[in-house]
Amino acid sequence: MHKSKKINIITLGCSKNVVDSELLMGQLRANHVEVVHNSNEPAHAVVINTCGFINDAKEESIDTILQNIEVKKAGLVNKVYVMGCLSQRYRKDLEREIDHVDGFYGTNELTRIVGELGATFRTELIGERVITTPAHYAYLKISEGCDRTCSFCAIPLIRGKHRSKPVEDILKEAEQLVEGGVKEIILIAQDLTYYGVDLYAGRELSGLLEKLASIPGLDWIRLQYNYPADFPVGLLNVINNHPNICKYIDIPLQHINDRILMSMRRNFNKKRTLQLLDAIREKIPGVAIRTTMIVGYPGETDEDFRELMSFVKDQAFDRLGVFTYSHEEDTRAYRLQDNIPEPVKLARMEELMNLQQDISLIRNNSRVGSVMKVLIDRQEEDYFVGRTEFDSPEVDNEVLIKPSKGIRIGQFYDVRITSADFFDLYAEAWKD
Ligand code: SF4
């Protein structure tokens, strides 16, 4: 029995899981339970907040569980608990197949796991959390679940139907974050643009943004996971009218071929995609657009892929992520034959990312000589590393700044771009 009283929370997966871990840590800390995050130190208990979205993520989650069972067998931790999406989706299988786990919890069982860890769930603490990101930025989840039926996606099976958080709770949480020193808030959800449909009988993201933008001390508000179909175009004016809302639109498109988009049940087609992208660029001059694509979807022909390549070439997105199709049981696409061989999927992903690399270099080179505002995230070897308003943490580009007197982490600075790489920029502090 290890004497430590500490609880170690390990977070896997996406930013929504990060928020769930932070809420759990907030409850434990309020109960005076010592809690650490992603630590290798011995502990009384480890809680693994898993991801169960696609194969690679599932494998990583299972590996992490098995590793921690070995740590337990070595006597460096007394209890191993598993929570989150993998546990929500496969609890029965996991309970049957993996021994030495002291409890499996779903994505909506915070009260239960807090109790199991010897603490009392405190409802008055709703929204209070221990921030695990650098202190100057934080994710803010404005809703849970999703009402969409994208054929390839298991998230609605895991996270359930769309539930918006009341505006008052979101504003209170945002104010608490800013009081705590947060300067950048990244709004997240499964489908950000659907906010309010369940609670206020209409799309209320624009109204919410107006209120958030008026919070003193909140320098950057960033939107992630906007859905293209039924996109509330009025939102673009709100983004354009507020200097503290990043001119950055993250909008996963997944593909451009009409037959594939139909099969994916995206309720969107090529013609409307082009119209929406034009509207975004027209309404928000200089906007950065980030999107993600899936390659190797069942039935994707080489022609379909060529169409996707030329679309990405024409649009020259600022930021692009590419995934290979993952054949997920219980999703609608699971009824289709997963007929694109893995090597072909990987080759298509590589070809698309190589194209994006060239696009990104051209875009980055066009920034050389310009002065840009950056937020410093960390210091690494010979550089301070920061981001512009066009870069979300962990997924987008970075700016590497030569050390200069007075630069501090968590602060904004104007820097002059001196050179460019495929994905990163190099800069020096700028004093006009
Ligand atoms: S919008 Fe589609 S892809 Fe995104 S979480 Fe919902 S079902 Fe999944």
Boltz pocket constraint, residues with backbone or C-beta under 6 A from the ligand:
constraints:
  - pocket:
      binder: B
      contacts: [[A, 146], [A, 147], [A, 148], [A, 149], [A, 150], [A, 153], [A, 154], [A, 155], [A, 156], [A, 190], [A, 191], [A, 227]]
      max_distance: 6.0
